[in-house]
Amino acid sequence: MPLSEDEQRILAEIEKNLHESDPRLAREVSETTVYRHALGSLKWSVMGAVLGIIVMIATLQIHYLLAFCGFLLMLASAIGFERNLRLMGKAGVDHFSRAFRAANPGSRREGDRADEPDID
């Protein structure tokens, strides 16, 4: 449902007052996306899974319980990854992949073209 002209004017005034009263907060809010927290959690989950694999392999010859702790770390990280991926949803994954492609223009697949929209 689109906003009325009066509502749009009120929102513009609120935004203007925010920029005047606290420019740092206004800049931070404008740069932050909805998916930023989930993406950060995904990165930590991947690092935890890699660490769990390393611990599991490195301690397997020392004691099986230490290796099992590494496995549990890997498992917890995988569950956290899956949970945060679900929180991001399809829109969040699409947003992240578009941002990644924009930041890394050489990472495009051969069949992709910049001017064509992604069709799933």
C-alpha positions as CSV (number, residue, x, y, z in Angstrom):
1,M,0.0,0.0,0.0
2,P,1.7,3.3,-1.1
3,L,2.0,6.2,1.3
4,S,-0.1,9.3,0.9
5,E,1.6,12.6,0.1
6,D,1.1,13.7,3.7
7,E,2.8,10.6,5.0
8,Q,5.7,11.0,2.6
9,R,6.1,14.6,3.7
10,I,6.2,13.6,7.3
11,L,8.8,10.9,6.7
12,A,10.9,13.3,4.7
13,E,10.8,15.8,7.6
14,I,11.8,13.0,10.1
15,E,14.7,12.0,7.8
16,K,15.8,15.6,7.5
17,N,15.7,16.1,11.3
18,L,17.7,12.9,11.8
19,H,20.4,14.0,9.4
20,E,20.6,17.4,11.2
21,S,20.6,16.0,14.7
22,D,22.8,12.9,14.4
23,P,24.5,12.6,11.0
24,R,26.6,9.6,12.2
25,L,23.5,7.6,13.1
26,A,21.8,8.6,9.8
27,R,24.8,7.4,7.8
28,E,25.0,4.2,9.7
29,V,21.3,3.5,9.3
30,S,21.5,4.2,5.6
31,E,24.5,1.9,5.0
32,T,23.1,-1.0,7.1
33,T,21.1,-3.7,5.4
34,V,18.6,-6.1,6.9
35,Y,20.9,-9.0,6.1
36,R,24.1,-7.7,7.6
37,H,23.8,-9.5,11.0
38,A,22.9,-12.8,9.3
39,L,25.8,-12.5,6.9
40,G,28.2,-11.9,9.7
41,S,26.9,-15.0,11.5
42,L,27.3,-17.0,8.3
43,K,31.0,-16.0,8.2
44,W,31.5,-17.0,11.8
45,S,29.8,-20.3,11.2
46,V,32.1,-21.1,8.2
47,M,35.1,-20.2,10.3
48,G,33.8,-22.4,13.2
49,A,33.2,-25.4,10.8
50,V,36.7,-25.1,9.4
51,L,38.2,-24.9,12.9
52,G,36.1,-27.9,13.9
53,I,37.4,-29.9,11.0
54,I,41.0,-28.9,11.9
55,V,40.5,-29.8,15.5
56,M,38.9,-33.1,14.6
57,I,41.7,-34.2,12.3
58,A,44.5,-32.9,14.5
59,T,43.3,-34.6,17.6
60,L,42.1,-37.9,16.2
61,Q,45.4,-39.5,16.9
62,I,45.7,-38.0,20.4
63,H,42.3,-39.0,21.9
64,Y,38.9,-39.8,20.3
65,L,37.1,-37.5,22.8
66,L,39.0,-34.5,21.7
67,A,38.2,-35.4,18.1
68,F,34.6,-35.7,19.0
69,C,34.7,-32.2,20.5
70,G,36.0,-31.0,17.1
71,F,33.1,-32.8,15.5
72,L,30.6,-31.2,17.8
73,L,32.1,-27.7,17.0
74,M,31.8,-28.5,13.3
75,L,28.2,-29.7,13.8
76,A,27.2,-26.7,15.8
77,S,28.7,-24.4,13.2
78,A,26.8,-26.2,10.4
79,I,23.5,-25.9,12.3
80,G,24.2,-22.2,12.9
81,F,25.0,-21.7,9.2
82,E,21.8,-23.4,8.1
83,R,19.8,-21.4,10.7
84,N,21.2,-18.0,9.5
85,L,20.8,-19.0,5.9
86,R,17.1,-19.6,6.5
87,L,16.8,-16.3,8.4
88,M,18.3,-14.5,5.4
89,G,15.8,-16.2,3.1
90,K,15.9,-16.2,-0.7
91,A,15.8,-12.4,-0.9
92,G,18.8,-12.1,1.4
93,V,20.9,-14.6,-0.5
94,D,20.0,-12.8,-3.8
95,H,21.0,-9.5,-2.2
96,F,24.3,-10.9,-1.0
97,S,25.1,-12.5,-4.4
98,R,24.3,-9.3,-6.3
99,A,26.5,-7.3,-3.9
100,F,29.3,-9.9,-4.2
101,R,29.1,-9.8,-8.0
102,A,29.2,-6.0,-8.0
103,A,32.2,-6.0,-5.7
104,N,34.0,-8.6,-7.8
105,P,33.3,-8.1,-11.5
106,G,35.7,-10.9,-12.5
107,S,33.7,-13.5,-10.6
108,R,30.9,-13.6,-13.1
109,R,30.1,-16.9,-14.9
110,E,30.6,-16.9,-18.6
111,G,26.9,-17.0,-19.4
112,D,26.0,-14.0,-17.1
113,R,25.5,-10.6,-18.5
114,A,25.4,-7.4,-16.4
115,D,22.4,-6.0,-18.1
116,E,20.2,-9.0,-17.9
117,P,18.2,-9.6,-14.7
118,D,18.6,-12.9,-12.9
119,I,15.7,-15.3,-13.6
120,D,15.2,-18.2,-11.3
